[in-house]
Amino acid sequence: MKSVDMILSAPHIYTMEGDGVGYLGHAAIVVDRGAIVALDDQDVIFSEYKSERCIKMEHHAILPGFIDAHMHTDIGLSLIHISEPTRQA
């Protein structure tokens, strides 16, 4: 059994791979050294990996790799205005 940094498990995981949204039920994600190294059924993961940090999210969904890339438009537009030279016709 391989020791890893963290195992996350949940009833719903959406990977966005393959058909649809890449839905996996009763699945777990293995994270080691800051990277996802495995994703499979919970029974498979817990038989192959162990970790002192196991997070069981029994009432949640996991979206691995989801990055919150939003921005506050008012701030972004202000920075553009400040950094661009004045345009004259």
Sequence and secondary structure as in RCSB ss.txt:
>XXXX:A:sequence
MKSVDMILSAPHIYTMEGDGVGYLGHAAIVVDRGAIVALDDQDVIFSEYKSERCIKMEHHAILPGFIDAHMHTDI
GLSLIHISEPTRQA
>XXXX:A:secstr
 EE SEEEEEEEEE   SSTT EEEEEEEEEETTEEEEEEEHHHHHHHEE S EEE TT EE TT       HHH
HHHHHHHHS     
